[in-house]
Amino acid sequence: MMSIFGRKVDDDFDSLTNAIGRLLHGKGADLQRAVLTDIVSRWIMGHHPSLRRQALATHVQAVRDLIELNEEALSARNRGEPEDW
């Protein structure tokens, strides 16, 4: 189970992120960005208007924090070589 924002995330985390990753794989950066942007905007919209700015800032910080962690995991899988760079 993964921890984000100091809290444990649901047991479905891996299965959901893997399923979404498979759906987006090979679709091109522009389409991937558009889909993820729409999903995040819907999630932010679900917050009370007074909480949206903080929800987005917290989300952006979590993304920044996860970049290095995910890059290390990818590098370990590819024996230190970036994938498709």
N, C-alpha and C positions, 0 to 999 in steps of 0.2 A: 504494500500500500504506500502511496506517495504522499508526501507532506507539502502543502502549498499554503502560504500565508500563516504558517505555524499550526495548521490544522491538517488532520488526516483527510484525504479525499476518499470517496466511495470506492468499494471494491471493483466497481465497473470501470474505473478509470482506464486501465490498460486496454480492455476490450473496446471501449468507445474511442479512445485516441487511435488505436490501431485500425479500427473500421473506417474512421474518417480519413486517416492517412492513406488507406488503400483506395478509397473513393477519389481522393485528390491526386494520387500518384500519376504522373505523366500527363496531367491536364494543362500544364503550362503555368508559368508564374502569374500571369495576369488573371487567369480564371481562378487559380488558388487564392490569390489576394482578394479578389472580389467576393468569393464565397466566404472566406474567413472574416472579412470585413462586415459582410451582411450578418453573419451569425453573431459576432461580437456586438454589433450595433443593436441587434434585437435583444441581446442579453442586457446591455446597458439601459435600453429603453424600458426594460422591465423593472428598473429601480425607480424609486420616487425621484422626481426631478431634483430635489435638494441633495440627493446622494449620487447623482450620475457623474459629476466631475471627479469625485473621490473614487468611485468605482472604476472609472476609466484609468485614473492615475495608478491605482493599486494594480490593475490588470497589466498596464504597460510595464510597471516595475517587475511583476512576476514573469512576464515574457523576457525581459532583460536578464533576470536571474537564471532563467532556464536555458538561455542560449548556450552558455558555456558548458553546463551540465550535459545538454543534448549533443553538443559538439564533441565532448570527450567520449560519450557513449558511441557515437558514430565513428569516431577515429579508432576506438578500440575494436569495433566490428570490422573495420577495413584495414587493420594492421597499420594504423597511423596515416593512411592516405585519405584525403577528402574524397567524397563520392561525387563523380561527375564534374569536377572542377577543372 
